[in-house]
Amino acid sequence: MQVGVAFGAFMLLPTALSLLLPAVPSQMARPYVVLALLILQLTYVLLSWIWLIARILHDLLGGTPRGGHPAATSS
């Protein structure tokens, strides 16, 4: 679900920029606004893919820990 939300927000970024950029008072500040929003959105897309890969690995490996010293079952 996070991947879908991230890509949906990424697709809406040009529309948001077309509404937001005319409100920016300085021509010099416009590239910084674009870069800030683009970096934030691309970070969210990257994190959503990392979450998806972690979920796939968790489902494939069964969520069991690997490696380490096995704990004794009796105390």
C-alpha positions in Angstrom: 0.0 0.0 0.0 2.8 2.4 0.8 4.3 2.0 -2.7 1.0 2.9 -4.2 0.6 6.0 -2.0 4.2 7.0 -2.8 3.7 6.7 -6.5 0.4 8.4 -6.4 1.9 11.3 -4.5 4.8 11.4 -7.0 2.3 11.6 -9.9 0.6 14.5 -8.2 3.8 16.4 -7.7 3.7 18.4 -11.0 0.1 19.5 -10.2 1.1 20.6 -6.7 4.1 22.5 -8.1 2.0 24.2 -10.7 -0.3 25.4 -7.9 2.5 26.2 -5.5 5.1 27.9 -7.6 3.0 31.0 -8.6 2.6 31.7 -4.9 6.4 31.8 -4.3 7.4 35.5 -4.2 10.9 35.2 -5.5 12.1 33.8 -8.8 15.3 32.7 -7.1 13.5 30.6 -4.5 11.5 28.6 -7.0 14.2 26.0 -7.8 14.7 25.4 -4.1 11.0 24.8 -3.6 11.1 22.3 -6.5 14.2 20.6 -5.2 12.9 20.4 -1.7 9.6 18.8 -2.7 11.3 16.5 -5.2 13.8 15.3 -2.6 11.1 14.7 -0.1 9.0 12.7 -2.5 11.8 10.6 -3.9 12.9 9.8 -0.3 9.3 8.6 0.4 9.4 6.5 -2.8 12.7 4.9 -1.8 11.5 4.2 1.7 8.3 2.6 0.4 10.4 0.2 -1.8 12.6 -0.6 1.2 9.5 -1.4 3.3 8.1 -3.5 0.4 11.4 -5.5 0.1 11.5 -6.0 3.9 7.9 -7.2 3.9 8.6 -9.7 1.0 11.7 -11.0 2.7 9.8 -11.4 6.0 7.1 -13.3 4.2 9.6 -15.5 2.3 11.7 -16.3 5.3 8.8 -16.8 7.6 9.9 -14.1 10.1 12.3 -16.5 11.9 15.6 -15.0 13.0 18.7 -16.4 11.4 22.1 -16.9 12.9 23.3 -16.3 16.4 23.5 -18.7 19.3 20.4 -20.8 19.8 18.6 -20.3 23.1 18.0 -23.1 25.4 14.3 -24.1 25.7 14.5 -25.3 29.3 15.5 -23.1 32.2 
